[in-house]
């Protein structure tokens, strides 16, 4: 029996996007808290990040020039990441964050294209929508951290923050996801104009994405039912 063409053939034949979802959950909700508590080495989080980027490239295979460009960005990001772990510093950290933001941003756009394209509702589409939502939060987290590296006083933290070169800032990961979900506890606040603009945009996306997603999935399900 032929499987429904909800996504491209790449989605069915490759498990890259499913691997991205698993690795992303492990990195944000398992490895990062353990690293913050000094229970695991930052190298472990770096290894998970490496696998995350590689699984993203794996998912975008057979897309011609797009695969090449994404692969180059991912490789450059990985090189910067591992240089940062060996020789931490502000300049390398800026390149690391900028390349990681670009790479994860490209993956997010790719996943969103697959989620919102025409076709029946499947479990893979649902997993893809969850992956896209978490990727959006990660992209904004990286953007916040890049801005905070360029402008050290861009955010007000409840306690003093020292440089965290080569590591995801757990405070900004937390801030990104509470902003995306519009919880907004208020313990971390953006004070720099660009930081406020980024936070506002993320809050809007957090409100609009579920509404647009549900509307799209319902319309696709109705169309699929009529065709069958």
Backbone bond lengths (Angstrom), bond angles and torsions (degrees), N, CA, C in turn:
res aa  C-N    CA-C-N  psi(-1)  N-CA   C-N-CA  omega(-1)  CA-C   N-CA-C  phi
1 X - - - 1.466 - - 1.518 109.72 -
2 X 1.299 116.09 131.26 1.456 120.00 -177.79 1.519 110.48 -78.36
3 X 1.328 116.45 136.27 1.448 120.73 -179.41 1.514 110.10 -76.11
4 X 1.351 118.90 149.43 1.458 121.69 -179.69 1.514 111.39 -65.16
5 X 1.322 116.26 145.40 1.458 121.19 -176.80 1.519 110.98 -89.34
6 X 1.327 116.79 58.79 1.465 120.45 178.36 1.517 110.42 -71.20
7 X 1.324 116.52 -31.31 1.451 121.33 179.00 1.528 108.37 -130.82
8 X 1.289 114.52 179.24 1.457 119.43 178.48 1.522 110.19 -69.78
9 X 1.319 115.52 167.69 1.467 120.47 179.99 1.516 111.01 -62.00
10 X 1.332 115.97 -30.07 1.460 119.73 178.73 1.524 110.79 -57.60
11 X 1.337 115.77 -40.24 1.463 119.79 -177.57 1.525 111.00 -61.75
12 X 1.333 116.86 -39.78 1.453 119.58 -176.36 1.526 111.79 -77.57
13 X 1.324 116.15 -41.76 1.451 119.50 -173.17 1.522 112.61 -80.93
14 X 1.314 117.54 -25.32 1.456 121.50 -178.36 1.527 109.55 -113.80
15 X 1.325 114.59 146.02 1.454 119.94 -179.61 1.519 110.95 -104.82
16 X 1.332 116.28 22.89 1.459 119.97 -176.67 1.511 113.69 -61.10
17 X 1.338 118.17 -43.72 1.459 120.15 -176.24 1.527 111.56 -72.10
18 X 1.325 116.78 -36.14 1.465 119.11 175.16 1.522 110.27 -64.50
19 X 1.341 116.10 -40.32 1.459 120.21 176.77 1.526 110.56 -63.34
20 X 1.343 117.43 -38.15 1.461 120.77 177.70 1.518 110.67 -59.84
21 X 1.319 117.45 -43.82 1.459 120.97 -179.18 1.525 110.76 -62.51
22 X 1.328 116.72 -46.80 1.461 120.53 -179.58 1.526 111.06 -62.90
23 X 1.336 116.44 -46.50 1.461 120.45 -178.28 1.519 111.68 -66.70
24 X 1.327 116.56 -36.63 1.460 120.22 -179.99 1.527 111.05 -65.40
25 X 1.331 116.14 -43.61 1.465 120.27 177.63 1.524 110.32 -63.26
26 X 1.334 117.38 -42.73 1.457 120.79 179.28 1.526 111.46 -63.91
27 X 1.330 117.13 -40.40 1.460 119.93 -177.69 1.527 111.60 -68.16
28 X 1.349 116.94 -46.83 1.461 120.47 -172.70 1.519 112.22 -78.70
29 X 1.340 116.57 -41.02 1.465 119.47 -171.10 1.527 113.96 -103.03
30 X 1.339 117.52 -6.53 1.460 119.67 179.37 1.537 110.86 -124.56
31 X 1.333 116.72 -62.77 1.468 120.12 -173.71 1.521 112.24 -65.72
32 X 1.339 117.36 -43.84 1.466 119.91 -176.95 1.531 112.75 -64.15
33 X 1.348 119.62 -47.07 1.475 118.31 176.30 1.522 112.78 -61.11
34 X 1.331 117.22 -38.61 1.461 119.70 178.90 1.525 111.00 -66.52
35 X 1.337 117.04 -36.36 1.462 120.18 176.50 1.525 110.42 -65.92
36 X 1.333 116.86 -40.87 1.463 121.03 179.76 1.526 111.00 -61.63
37 X 1.333 116.62 -35.19 1.465 121.86 178.51 1.527 112.39 -84.71
38 X 1.357 116.54 5.64 1.466 122.68 -179.90 1.529 112.51 60.98
39 X 1.330 115.61 31.70 1.464 120.04 177.72 1.524 112.13 -94.26
40 X 1.330 116.57 -20.10 1.461 121.00 175.91 1.518 108.60 -134.01
41 X 1.307 116.00 159.49 1.455 121.83 -178.92 1.533 110.97 -79.95
42 X 1.350 118.11 147.04 1.465 120.15 173.57 1.519 112.94 -56.47
43 X 1.340 116.35 -22.80 1.463 119.95 178.35 1.519 110.91 -62.51
44 X 1.337 117.01 -34.76 1.462 120.43 179.14 1.529 110.38 -64.20
45 X 1.332 116.60 -44.66 1.462 120.24 177.77 1.521 109.89 -63.66
46 X 1.342 116.48 -37.78 1.462 119.72 176.78 1.522 111.49 -63.59
47 X 1.333 116.62 -37.50 1.463 120.29 178.17 1.525 111.03 -66.45
48 X 1.340 116.97 -40.41 1.462 120.37 177.76 1.521 110.42 -64.46
49 X 1.344 116.29 -40.29 1.465 120.40 176.97 1.520 111.05 -61.76
50 X 1.324 116.27 -40.21 1.461 120.64 177.69 1.523 110.80 -60.60
51 X 1.322 116.49 -47.38 1.465 120.33 178.85 1.525 111.24 -63.83
52 X 1.334 116.31 -35.59 1.462 120.63 178.78 1.524 110.68 -62.29
53 X 1.329 117.14 -47.07 1.463 120.66 -179.87 1.527 110.88 -66.66
54 X 1.330 116.33 -40.45 1.465 119.24 -179.80 1.523 111.41 -65.72
55 X 1.336 117.27 -38.38 1.459 119.60 178.46 1.520 110.78 -67.07
56 X 1.344 116.80 -32.70 1.456 119.56 175.78 1.514 112.13 -65.68
57 X 1.329 116.78 -43.39 1.466 120.61 176.39 1.521 110.24 -63.46
58 X 1.327 115.94 -40.72 1.467 121.89 178.64 1.530 110.45 -59.76
59 X 1.348 116.70 -39.89 1.462 120.92 -179.21 1.516 112.07 -68.52
60 X 1.336 117.35 -28.77 1.457 120.42 -176.67 1.526 112.40 -95.80
61 X 1.330 116.90 15.86 1.458 120.59 179.39 1.526 110.67 -60.63
62 X 1.310 116.09 158.33 1.468 124.06 177.89 1.524 113.37 65.11
63 X 1.328 116.59 26.55 1.453 119.38 177.98 1.523 111.48 -112.43
64 X 1.328 115.99 22.98 1.450 121.57 172.68 1.511 113.66 64.04
65 X 1.338 115.62 -128.58 1.458 121.61 -175.78 1.528 111.18 -61.65
66 X 1.331 117.11 -33.20 1.467 120.42 179.37 1.519 110.69 -60.19
67 X 1.324 116.40 -42.91 1.463 120.26 179.13 1.513 111.19 -61.94
68 X 1.326 116.72 -41.62 1.464 120.90 -179.76 1.521 110.52 -63.23
69 X 1.334 117.00 -47.29 1.455 121.06 -178.46 1.526 111.12 -63.68
70 X 1.332 116.09 -46.14 1.463 119.57 179.32 1.526 110.48 -63.94
71 X 1.335 116.56 -39.98 1.460 120.30 177.48 1.515 112.26 -60.53
72 X 1.339 117.22 -42.54 1.467 120.91 178.66 1.526 111.53 -64.19
73 X 1.340 115.43 -42.37 1.468 119.24 178.47 1.528 110.24 -63.55
74 X 1.340 116.20 -43.93 1.461 120.41 -179.11 1.525 111.31 -64.12
75 X 1.331 116.97 -42.15 1.468 120.52 179.48 1.526 110.44 -64.66
76 X 1.339 116.39 -43.45 1.464 120.05 178.08 1.527 110.90 -61.52
77 X 1.335 115.89 -40.04 1.462 119.82 178.33 1.525 111.27 -65.25
78 X 1.320 116.64 -41.48 1.462 120.34 179.47 1.527 111.38 -65.40
79 X 1.327 116.64 -40.61 1.468 119.96 178.50 1.522 110.17 -62.10
80 X 1.342 116.14 -45.93 1.459 120.03 178.64 1.525 110.99 -62.32
81 X 1.339 116.51 -39.72 1.469 120.58 -179.50 1.524 111.75 -61.42
82 X 1.331 117.09 -46.34 1.460 119.55 -176.40 1.531 111.86 -76.79
83 X 1.328 117.61 -29.86 1.472 119.32 171.78 1.525 109.59 -63.06
84 X 1.350 115.44 -40.50 1.450 120.00 179.25 1.521 112.15 -62.28
85 X 1.321 117.19 -39.37 1.457 120.36 179.90 1.523 111.75 -67.14
86 X 1.348 116.98 -29.68 1.473 120.92 -179.06 1.521 110.71 -87.97
87 X 1.331 117.12 -44.71 1.465 121.78 -178.32 1.532 109.23 -128.70
88 X 1.328 117.84 78.40 1.466 120.08 -178.20 1.522 112.37 -63.77
89 X 1.312 115.82 142.88 1.459 122.01 179.12 1.516 110.76 -175.21
90 X 1.314 116.62 161.58 1.460 120.70 -173.38 1.523 112.41 -66.12
91 X 1.330 118.23 -43.35 1.464 121.07 -176.60 1.522 111.21 -64.39
92 X 1.323 116.43 -48.63 1.463 119.90 179.21 1.519 110.25 -64.62
93 X 1.336 117.20 -35.05 1.454 120.67 179.47 1.532 111.02 -64.02
94 X 1.331 117.21 -38.90 1.465 121.01 178.03 1.527 110.34 -62.42
95 X 1.332 116.68 -45.62 1.466 120.22 178.32 1.521 110.93 -64.14
96 X 1.311 116.30 -41.45 1.464 120.83 179.41 1.520 110.86 -59.74
97 X 1.327 117.15 -48.00 1.458 121.35 -177.93 1.527 111.41 -68.28
98 X 1.337 116.71 -40.12 1.467 119.81 -179.57 1.522 111.15 -64.61
99 X 1.332 117.42 -45.30 1.464 120.82 -179.86 1.528 111.56 -68.40
100 X 1.331 116.59 -38.99 1.462 119.62 178.35 1.530 110.89 -65.27
101 X 1.324 116.97 -40.35 1.470 120.60 177.37 1.517 110.69 -61.76
102 X 1.328 116.19 -43.63 1.467 120.46 179.51 1.523 111.41 -64.75
103 X 1.330 117.03 -45.69 1.469 120.55 -178.03 1.523 111.48 -64.16
104 X 1.336 117.24 -48.73 1.462 120.21 -179.56 1.523 110.39 -66.41
105 X 1.341 117.03 -34.02 1.461 120.20 177.02 1.517 111.96 -62.46
106 X 1.331 117.24 -42.00 1.471 121.28 178.00 1.521 110.21 -63.84
107 X 1.332 117.14 -43.45 1.461 120.34 178.28 1.530 110.85 -61.39
108 X 1.334 116.12 -38.75 1.466 119.96 179.96 1.522 111.05 -62.82
109 X 1.330 116.74 -44.30 1.467 120.71 178.79 1.523 110.37 -61.55
110 X 1.329 116.82 -41.86 1.466 121.30 179.70 1.534 110.95 -61.68
111 X 1.339 116.89 -45.74 1.461 120.52 -179.32 1.526 110.36 -64.87
112 X 1.334 117.10 -41.18 1.467 119.99 179.33 1.531 111.32 -63.02
113 X 1.318 116.18 -36.41 1.468 118.93 176.67 1.515 110.86 -61.68
114 X 1.322 117.03 -40.08 1.456 120.74 179.97 1.531 111.59 -70.37
115 X 1.332 116.42 -37.39 1.463 120.32 -177.23 1.522 111.52 -68.19
116 X 1.326 117.50 -40.59 1.459 120.93 -171.76 1.528 113.65 -96.13
117 X 1.320 118.30 0.71 1.453 118.67 179.76 1.536 110.45 -76.49
118 X 1.327 115.51 164.18 1.461 120.35 -177.15 1.526 111.07 -65.91
119 X 1.331 116.03 151.27 1.460 121.18 178.21 1.513 110.82 142.09
120 X 1.321 117.43 166.84 1.465 121.52 -179.09 1.526 112.24 -69.54
121 X 1.325 115.70 160.56 1.458 121.48 178.38 1.528 109.00 -80.10
122 X 1.303 116.15 126.18 1.465 122.00 -179.68 1.515 109.59 -132.24
123 X 1.323 115.12 168.67 1.456 119.75 176.65 1.515 111.92 -62.53
124 X 1.332 117.39 -34.79 1.461 120.84 178.70 1.528 110.89 -65.05
125 X 1.322 117.13 -37.00 1.461 119.84 178.57 1.530 110.27 -66.16
126 X 1.332 117.09 -40.49 1.461 120.61 178.71 1.523 110.53 -64.12
127 X 1.328 116.53 -44.79 1.469 119.60 177.97 1.524 110.56 -63.03
128 X 1.329 115.84 -36.90 1.460 119.32 178.10 1.514 111.95 -64.76
129 X 1.331 118.29 -37.88 1.456 120.95 179.07 1.526 111.16 -66.75
130 X 1.339 117.11 -36.97 1.470 120.76 176.43 1.526 109.88 -66.60
131 X 1.328 115.84 -44.38 1.458 120.46 178.80 1.517 111.10 -59.09
132 X 1.322 117.57 -44.84 1.464 121.26 -179.31 1.520 110.87 -60.91
133 X 1.327 117.40 -41.28 1.463 121.23 -178.57 1.529 110.78 -63.73
134 X 1.338 116.44 -43.84 1.463 119.64 179.77 1.533 110.22 -69.19
135 X 1.333 117.11 -37.51 1.464 120.09 178.07 1.521 111.09 -62.50
136 X 1.324 117.55 -38.33 1.465 120.47 177.69 1.534 109.91 -59.15
137 X 1.331 115.88 -45.36 1.463 119.21 177.51 1.508 112.52 -61.84
138 X 1.336 117.71 -37.63 1.464 121.40 179.64 1.521 111.12 -69.83
139 X 1.337 117.05 -40.78 1.468 120.03 178.42 1.526 110.17 -59.75
140 X 1.325 116.28 -45.78 1.473 119.08 -179.94 1.522 111.03 -66.58
141 X 1.332 117.35 -36.07 1.458 119.89 176.70 1.526 110.99 -59.85
142 X 1.326 116.75 -45.86 1.457 121.08 178.87 1.527 111.30 -63.91
143 X 1.348 116.09 -38.86 1.461 119.63 178.05 1.531 110.87 -65.35
144 X 1.329 116.63 -41.30 1.467 120.30 176.46 1.522 110.98 -60.75
145 X 1.328 115.67 -44.20 1.458 119.05 -177.26 1.523 111.04 -68.21
146 X 1.335 116.86 -37.55 1.461 120.02 176.09 1.523 110.23 -62.20
147 X 1.330 116.92 -45.52 1.454 120.69 178.67 1.523 111.30 -63.21
148 X 1.331 116.29 -40.93 1.463 119.68 -179.77 1.519 112.29 -67.85
149 X 1.343 116.72 -26.77 1.466 120.28 175.29 1.527 110.51 -73.71
150 X 1.336 116.25 -39.65 1.464 120.57 178.72 1.528 111.71 -73.39
151 X 1.335 115.85 -38.72 1.470 121.47 -179.70 1.530 107.31 -125.77
152 X 1.330 118.12 94.14 1.472 121.08 -172.34 1.526 115.16 -57.24
153 X 1.328 118.48 -25.38 1.469 120.80 -178.39 1.524 112.04 -102.03
154 X 1.329 117.40 25.24 1.465 119.90 -177.76 1.524 111.94 -69.19
155 X 1.341 117.46 -25.83 1.463 122.21 -179.83 1.520 109.69 -127.01
156 X 1.308 115.10 148.33 1.465 120.64 174.16 1.523 108.28 -101.30
157 X 1.328 115.69 119.30 1.456 121.88 -179.98 1.526 109.59 -105.46
158 X 1.336 117.33 151.28 1.468 119.25 179.65 1.517 113.15 -66.13
159 X 1.327 118.08 -24.95 1.465 122.50 176.20 1.516 108.93 -128.67
160 X 1.320 116.26 161.40 1.467 121.17 -178.57 1.521 110.20 -62.71
161 X 1.345 115.37 139.16 1.455 121.65 -179.23 1.534 110.02 -114.50
162 X 1.322 116.27 123.00 1.453 120.24 173.85 1.517 110.46 -92.96
163 X 1.334 117.57 173.15 1.470 120.37 178.16 1.525 111.05 -59.95
164 X 1.323 115.56 139.48 1.472 121.54 178.67 1.517 108.68 -125.50
165 X 1.319 116.58 53.14 1.461 121.27 -176.28 1.524 110.41 -62.45
166 X 1.336 114.52 132.90 1.452 120.44 176.13 1.509 114.84 81.89
167 X 1.338 117.58 6.56 1.457 120.90 -178.19 1.521 109.76 -133.67
168 X 1.332 116.68 147.33 1.452 120.16 170.24 1.525 108.28 -68.84
169 X 1.314 116.22 132.02 1.452 120.11 178.81 1.527 108.57 -77.26
170 X 1.331 119.02 111.88 1.475 120.09 -176.01 1.531 112.25 -62.57
171 X 1.334 117.05 -28.75 1.460 120.05 178.91 1.529 111.10 -67.42
172 X 1.333 116.45 -37.98 1.462 119.72 179.78 1.526 111.46 -79.21
173 X 1.332 117.87 -28.18 1.466 120.07 171.68 1.523 109.09 -62.20
174 X 1.320 115.64 -46.92 1.471 121.12 177.58 1.525 110.51 -61.15
175 X 1.345 117.31 -46.42 1.465 120.68 -179.03 1.523 111.21 -61.97
176 X 1.329 117.03 -39.63 1.463 120.63 -178.42 1.527 111.23 -62.82
177 X 1.319 117.10 -44.83 1.463 118.99 -175.21 1.526 112.74 -78.18
178 X 1.333 118.43 -31.01 1.465 117.85 174.81 1.526 110.11 -72.80
179 X 1.342 117.52 -26.36 1.462 120.29 174.69 1.520 110.11 -74.38
180 X 1.333 117.20 -43.08 1.458 121.48 -179.96 1.528 111.17 -61.20
181 X 1.312 116.20 -39.18 1.467 120.61 179.58 1.530 112.10 -88.51
182 X 1.333 116.54 3.53 1.473 124.77 179.08 1.523 112.17 54.71
183 X 1.331 116.56 34.87 1.460 120.19 173.95 1.521 109.46 -75.86
184 X 1.353 116.27 -53.08 1.454 122.36 173.08 1.516 115.14 57.57
185 X 1.327 118.16 71.30 1.455 121.25 179.53 1.528 112.60 -69.35
186 X 1.329 117.32 -25.73 1.456 120.37 176.28 1.515 115.52 89.57
187 X 1.351 117.85 2.19 1.463 119.14 179.83 1.527 111.89 -75.83
188 X 1.334 117.39 -26.18 1.463 122.76 174.05 1.526 106.95 -119.25
189 X 1.321 116.37 129.21 1.466 119.65 -176.57 1.524 110.27 -130.68
190 X 1.343 118.03 138.21 1.464 121.16 173.67 1.531 109.86 -78.22
191 X 1.311 116.57 131.83 1.469 120.44 -178.91 1.526 111.96 -116.34
192 X 1.325 117.68 -23.57 1.463 121.82 178.06 1.533 108.14 -81.14
193 X 1.343 118.79 140.17 1.472 120.23 -176.41 1.520 114.30 -53.49
194 X 1.336 117.73 -42.61 1.464 120.10 -179.75 1.529 110.07 -65.83
195 X 1.324 117.38 -38.02 1.468 120.78 178.05 1.520 110.44 -63.20
196 X 1.321 117.05 -40.91 1.465 120.27 178.19 1.529 111.34 -65.34
197 X 1.332 116.10 -38.91 1.467 119.90 178.13 1.519 110.88 -63.68
198 X 1.331 117.00 -43.90 1.461 121.02 178.46 1.529 110.71 -62.23
199 X 1.339 116.65 -43.66 1.460 120.13 -179.57 1.525 111.17 -64.74
200 X 1.324 116.75 -39.73 1.467 120.34 178.10 1.526 110.71 -63.05
201 X 1.341 116.02 -44.86 1.466 119.77 179.90 1.523 111.13 -62.83
202 X 1.333 117.48 -40.68 1.462 119.88 -179.97 1.524 110.77 -66.34
203 X 1.341 117.27 -39.62 1.455 120.19 177.77 1.520 112.06 -62.29
204 X 1.340 116.38 -40.05 1.465 120.03 177.50 1.525 111.29 -64.27
205 X 1.338 116.28 -43.22 1.462 119.84 178.47 1.523 110.27 -63.22
206 X 1.333 116.40 -39.92 1.461 120.03 178.88 1.513 113.14 -61.39
207 X 1.335 116.60 -30.61 1.457 120.95 176.96 1.533 112.07 -81.10
208 X 1.334 115.95 -42.11 1.461 120.22 -172.76 1.525 113.00 -79.44
209 X 1.335 117.59 -35.99 1.466 120.29 -174.42 1.528 113.04 -57.73
210 X 1.343 119.60 -51.74 1.486 117.70 179.91 1.520 112.57 -61.21
211 X 1.349 117.38 -38.75 1.469 119.73 -179.06 1.525 111.15 -65.32
212 X 1.335 116.35 -46.10 1.471 120.26 179.64 1.520 110.26 -66.14
213 X 1.339 117.06 -40.20 1.461 121.05 -179.52 1.525 111.08 -62.16
214 X 1.324 116.39 -48.32 1.470 119.51 -179.40 1.525 110.70 -62.16
215 X 1.346 116.54 -43.94 1.461 119.57 179.75 1.523 110.97 -61.46
216 X 1.328 116.99 -41.03 1.463 121.14 -179.75 1.530 111.19 -67.30
217 X 1.312 117.43 -44.79 1.456 120.57 -179.09 1.530 111.35 -64.77
218 X 1.337 116.24 -38.88 1.469 119.36 178.62 1.524 110.33 -64.77
219 X 1.347 116.56 -44.37 1.460 119.57 -179.85 1.525 111.42 -64.58
220 X 1.336 117.43 -38.20 1.461 120.59 177.83 1.527 111.11 -66.92
221 X 1.334 117.11 -38.77 1.446 120.33 179.38 1.525 110.96 -66.10
222 X 1.328 117.13 -40.11 1.467 120.55 178.06 1.521 109.84 -64.63
223 X 1.359 116.29 -45.26 1.469 119.71 179.55 1.516 111.52 -63.08
224 X 1.351 116.73 -39.07 1.462 120.11 179.46 1.522 110.98 -66.10
225 X 1.353 116.23 -38.38 1.454 119.69 179.00 1.521 112.27 -65.21
226 X 1.320 116.41 -37.79 1.459 119.98 178.93 1.531 110.96 -67.27
227 X 1.333 116.15 -39.88 1.464 119.17 -179.22 1.519 111.99 -67.34
228 X 1.357 115.78 -35.95 1.461 118.66 -178.86 1.533 111.55 -76.93
